[in-house]
Amino acid sequence: MSGPVGAYRGAVTGYEEPPSAAGVGVGPHPLPWPSDPRLDPELLAAGDRRNVVDRYRYWRLEAIVADLDTHRHDFHVAIENWKHDLNIGSVIRTANAFLAREVHIVGRRKWNRRGAMVTDRYQHIRHHDDIADLAAWAAAEQLPVFGVDNLPGSVPIESTVLPRRCLLLFGQEGSGLSEPARAAAQTVCSIAQFGSTRSINAGAAAAIAMHAWIRQHVFDQQR
């Protein structure tokens, strides 16, 4: 069964995030404070050391999420979670950086949040019990599924045209896409490699694939 987990969980506020490196962010806001309702009084009083871009300094968490929702991109990201993969947090952090529409976690609900660096609070996350559930959801949303794995018969992602609306599916570190995931993907894309290693980190592969979408649908439109 699938369902949106949401952009953040419970009564979580932005100023509860662990502080960034010393010197990052801003200190308390000088008085008088701005009257903008998006701003958080506790952040204005204490300073904002969160890992957010400058335009969101002092903003309440829910205000940031609402603003991001107005211009999220049309690609979704899914990753299998059968072995409590440590890469999931990294994938979510990258999805936030490239402003994915949603991140879908397939399999175990519990995942290691350390690599996300609290970016999961700003990202919509949906859980699916298995690949069949994910595939059914994607079909209902008319989202073609593109698996990413260096498998026999895969096509180079560097020369693949990714639809504006699509779902990028990633497997576990080491084992890659499961057999059901391979079957659910209409296309499996590979990432070109030139060294001695047989594979690259799953989090790195996800970042490369997401940026391939960005290059096609953001930068190519600006030329």
Summary of the structure (lengths in Angstrom):
residues: 223
radius of gyration: 18.7
end to end distance: 42.3
largest distance: 63.3
contacts: 677
relative contact order: 0.16
helix: 35%
strand: 18%
